[in-house]
Amino acid sequence: MENAYELWKKGNSGSHHVWGKIELEKRGKVEVIIFPHEKYTFLNKLGKIIGIKHLDQQVRILGHSKAYDILYAPYSLSNTRFLLLLKFLGLYRKPILVTVHQPFLGMNSKNSFIRWLSRKVLLQYDGILFLSEKLMENTLKALNIKDEKSLSKIDSAQWGPDINFYQNFKTKMLNNNGGYFISAGHTARDYVTLIEAFRRMEHQLKIFCTPKSMPEVTDLPKNVTIHSEFIPYAELMQFYVGAKAILIPLKYPERLEGCQGMTSLQDVVALGKPTVITKNPSINIDAAREGFGITVAKGDVTGWVDAVESLAKDRASFQQMEENASRVYRDKFNSELFADKLEKAALKIHNKHRK
């Protein structure tokens, strides 16, 4: 988080990557202190052995209990497992507020004991903001959460992009018609299907990924280029600006369906770009229903070909999609709307524990 904050201060990244800190502090009711990510590497090495990520940070936070009122963890379990154990044992009493992006630990298990344990762990948190309404509904149903006390901890919040960061890039887009399609990201990406679709077309495609997410394709078409080396976010934006549309191909097991694709969708609406995205029912913003994109089924090569060709040929629809993306950004999907929910959740917890 320190790195994301530094990038924001330098103007190289949006405030949404700092998960509400900037917007909350501008409002003046909630201060967000970023606790240093790592100090003692041996603790994290130990944590890796015993299955607890970011153990160092969790151990160190125990010595700073007087410095904060609420522990806010945007990545929930990834850096609170040890603290949840202590909380379960009554050894850690600070309230914890989290956001949940993916199916919670064990919630989709067929084993009733594992689901019971998942419920117990989840409800150790004092505030729970699901970034997907469908994911929240599925969790409540799977874990049989119905009582008023538990439900009072839970809400949904639409994480959305910074309202200021993209303005300079949108200005540059005014004189840029775009000469290629672009796809970027490294989580749950189905670049193989996308490449096979572009093998049937002449349009240019640029893929930005990581070495781990680089697609295994033996015969790469000449119209497709893959960039697997690290690229700063601000530089990636320059490539987005030059693109006709942003493509988001996804693949994941149904039991792990969550907010896959949401980060890239933020870039879509913030830049006012059309998109083609693999349909994910757990993303609150439906690109097709909102009129700024086309959705295709998982692994559907023909569907991708049809969608991309449709975008390339129908200029009137293309322009309407650009307008609709900007409307969604303004009205439904931005960092201020996320901060509204986050602030309410934080103040609710604070008022409850102050009594």
Buried (B, 14 or more C-beta within 10 A) or exposed (E): BEEBBEBBEEEBBBBBBBBBBBBBBEEEEBEBEBBEEEEEEEBBEBBEEEEBBBBBBBBBBEEEEEEBBBBBBBBBBEBBBBBBBBBEEEEBEBBBBBBBBBBBBBBBBEEEEBBBBBBEBBBBBBBBBBBBBBBBEBBBEBBEBEEEEBEEBBBBBBBBBBBEBBEEBBEEBEEEEBEBBBBBBBBBBBBBBBBBBBBEBEBBBBBBBBEEBBBEBEEBBEBBEBBBEEBEBBEBBEBBBBBBBBBBBBBBEEEEBBBBBBBBBBBBBBBBBBBBBBBBEBBBBBBBEBBBBBBBEBBBBEBBBBBBBBBBEEEEBBEBBBEBBBBBBEEBBBBBBBBBBBBBBBEBBBEEEEE
